Amino acid sequence: MTSHYLAELFSLQGRVALVTGGSSGIGRAIAEALARAGASVVVVARREAELAATTAALEAHGCRAAWVSADLGSGDGVRAAAEQAVTAFGEPDILVNSAGINLRPPMGEIGDEVWDATMAVNLRAPFLLGERFGPGMAERGFGRIIHVSSQQAFRAFVQSGAYGVSKAGLEGLARSQAEAWSPHGVTCNTLVPGFVMTPLNARLSGDPEKVAALAARTMIGRNGLAGDFAGAAVFLASRASAYVTGQALFVDGGLSSH
Ligand SMILES: NC(=O)c1ccc[n+]([C@@H]2O[C@H](COP(=O)([O-])OP(=O)(O)OC[C@H]3O[C@@H](n4cnc5c(N)ncnc54)[C@H](OP(=O)(O)O)[C@@H]3O)[C@@H](O)[C@H]2O)c1
């Protein structure tokens, strides 16, 4: 009885999900969560060994998974990735944009190259994937678009530079997409991490003093782990969140309200 009720709300059985950056950190944890909740999952990133290891781990859980190696830093790379991704399980019902880069030069030293690379991966790729898959989701009457944003979309934090700008843009993109497609059953939201111990911030997370100082800024008293995103991702991908759209869901241990 209980499990039937929970399945009605949260099961992703029969759904197809595409997760960019699904081979590492937060994206990998989200890919695993969606797959274990029933979705067939395609993970997209550049490095093949990490992609293959991720899909092998998902298959070991009895899940359906596939991978596509692509550089989302170019428009052509994004378009090719999308077309290759649909050959695995068909058009996605759930799109998660977790691929991201943080290059961190000081503000006064950001050149065209850093600006363009940051915007391309963190903002243009999610936009292009939304253009590719959003209308189809709307036509089918169900879709979930989830962007992994950052606290730096809302405030400056250790050299936010171009990165913070790209993430603020991503928050705006989620709202624009929500406005466009929510009337057709496609919700668009962001997950907002605080400080999460992943390869992205190895420089900070390798320094015990900084790690402790950042943990103290949360309310829970520790920094984030990739697995902290599992439940929130399943919620935003499921039927349960049908009336939640254009929102930012902070998964940050209370950092943003402390
Ligand atoms: N960790 C944090 O504290 C934190 C805080 C706030 C927001 N976030 C956001 O959370 C998301 C995930 O970050 P994470 O910490 O999980 O980082 P991560 O472990 O470094 O994972 C990043 C993922 O993105 C992929 N990627 C990077 N550039 C790519 C490109 N050009 N083309 C295709 N794939 C690319 C990487 O794979 P390849 O390198 O193989 O391509 C990897 O799978 C990012 O959007 C990040 O901005 C993280």
The ligand as an SDF file (V2000), in Angstrom:
LIG
                    3D

 48 52  0  0  0  0  0  0  0  0999 V2000
   31.0370   21.1990   -6.0080 N   0  0  0  0  0  0  0  0  0  0  0  0
   30.4960   22.3330   -5.5820 C   0  0  0  0  0  0  0  0  0  0  0  0
   30.7980   22.8250   -4.4800 O   0  0  0  0  0  0  0  0  0  0  0  0
   29.4940   23.0580   -6.4220 C   0  0  0  0  0  0  0  0  0  0  0  0
   28.9170   24.1950   -5.8820 C   0  0  0  0  0  0  0  0  0  0  0  0
   27.9900   24.8850   -6.6290 C   0  0  0  0  0  0  0  0  0  0  0  0
   27.6430   24.4450   -7.8840 C   0  0  0  0  0  0  0  0  0  0  0  0
   28.2230   23.3220   -8.4030 N   0  0  0  0  0  0  0  0  0  0  0  0
   27.8160   22.9300   -9.7520 C   0  0  0  0  0  0  0  0  0  0  0  0
   27.4680   21.5620   -9.7650 O   0  0  0  0  0  0  0  0  0  0  0  0
   27.6950   21.0270  -11.0680 C   0  0  0  0  0  0  0  0  0  0  0  0
   28.4890   19.7520  -10.9220 C   0  0  0  0  0  0  0  0  0  0  0  0
   29.7290   20.0510  -10.3130 O   0  0  0  0  0  0  0  0  0  0  0  0
   30.5810   18.9770   -9.5340 P   0  0  0  0  0  0  0  0  0  0  0  0
   31.0640   19.6260   -8.3020 O   0  0  0  0  0  0  0  0  0  0  0  0
   29.8640   17.6950   -9.4840 O   0  0  0  0  0  0  0  0  0  0  0  0
   31.8500   18.9180  -10.5280 O   0  0  0  0  0  0  0  0  0  0  0  0
   32.6830   17.7300  -11.1880 P   0  0  0  0  0  0  0  0  0  0  0  0
   32.7740   16.5610  -10.2550 O   0  0  0  0  0  0  0  0  0  0  0  0
   33.9230   18.3860  -11.6590 O   0  0  0  0  0  0  0  0  0  0  0  0
   31.7870   17.3030  -12.4380 O   0  0  0  0  0  0  0  0  0  0  0  0
   31.6760   18.1010  -13.5700 C   0  0  0  0  0  0  0  0  0  0  0  0
   31.1290   17.2560  -14.6970 C   0  0  0  0  0  0  0  0  0  0  0  0
   30.9820   18.0830  -15.8650 O   0  0  0  0  0  0  0  0  0  0  0  0
   31.6050   17.4590  -16.9800 C   0  0  0  0  0  0  0  0  0  0  0  0
   32.0860   18.4810  -17.8930 N   0  0  0  0  0  0  0  0  0  0  0  0
   32.8820   19.5450  -17.6150 C   0  0  0  0  0  0  0  0  0  0  0  0
   33.1510   20.2400  -18.7400 N   0  0  0  0  0  0  0  0  0  0  0  0
   32.5190   19.5960  -19.7530 C   0  0  0  0  0  0  0  0  0  0  0  0
   32.4330   19.8170  -21.1540 C   0  0  0  0  0  0  0  0  0  0  0  0
   33.0930   20.8130  -21.7680 N   0  0  0  0  0  0  0  0  0  0  0  0
   31.6930   18.9620  -21.9060 N   0  0  0  0  0  0  0  0  0  0  0  0
   31.0430   17.9300  -21.3200 C   0  0  0  0  0  0  0  0  0  0  0  0
   31.0860   17.6740  -19.9940 N   0  0  0  0  0  0  0  0  0  0  0  0
   31.8220   18.5020  -19.2230 C   0  0  0  0  0  0  0  0  0  0  0  0
   32.7430   16.6390  -16.3400 C   0  0  0  0  0  0  0  0  0  0  0  0
   33.1940   15.5680  -17.1390 O   0  0  0  0  0  0  0  0  0  0  0  0
   34.4620   15.6950  -18.1490 P   0  0  0  0  0  0  0  0  0  0  0  0
   35.4950   16.5090  -17.4390 O   0  0  0  0  0  0  0  0  0  0  0  0
   34.8780   14.2910  -18.4060 O   0  0  0  0  0  0  0  0  0  0  0  0
   33.9330   16.3610  -19.3640 O   0  0  0  0  0  0  0  0  0  0  0  0
   32.0350   16.1100  -15.0910 C   0  0  0  0  0  0  0  0  0  0  0  0
   31.2510   14.9860  -15.4160 O   0  0  0  0  0  0  0  0  0  0  0  0
   28.4260   22.1120  -11.8570 C   0  0  0  0  0  0  0  0  0  0  0  0
   27.5280   22.7590  -12.7260 O   0  0  0  0  0  0  0  0  0  0  0  0
   28.9100   23.0560  -10.7840 C   0  0  0  0  0  0  0  0  0  0  0  0
   29.0480   24.3650  -11.2650 O   0  0  0  0  0  0  0  0  0  0  0  0
   29.1460   22.6150   -7.7020 C   0  0  0  0  0  0  0  0  0  0  0  0
  1  2  1  0
  2  3  2  0
  2  4  1  0
  4  5  1  0
  4 48  2  0
  5  6  2  0
  6  7  1  0
  7  8  2  0
  8  9  1  0
  8 48  1  0
  9 10  1  0
  9 46  1  0
 10 11  1  0
 11 12  1  0
 11 44  1  0
 12 13  1  0
 13 14  1  0
 14 15  2  0
 14 16  1  0
 14 17  1  0
 17 18  1  0
 18 19  2  0
 18 20  1  0
 18 21  1  0
 21 22  1  0
 22 23  1  0
 23 24  1  0
 23 42  1  0
 24 25  1  0
 25 26  1  0
 25 36  1  0
 26 27  1  0
 26 35  1  0
 27 28  2  0
 28 29  1  0
 29 30  1  0
 29 35  2  0
 30 31  1  0
 30 32  2  0
 32 33  1  0
 33 34  2  0
 34 35  1  0
 36 37  1  0
 36 42  1  0
 37 38  1  0
 38 39  2  0
 38 40  1  0
 38 41  1  0
 42 43  1  0
 44 45  1  0
 44 46  1  0
 46 47  1  0
M  CHG  2   8   1  16  -1
M  END
$$$$
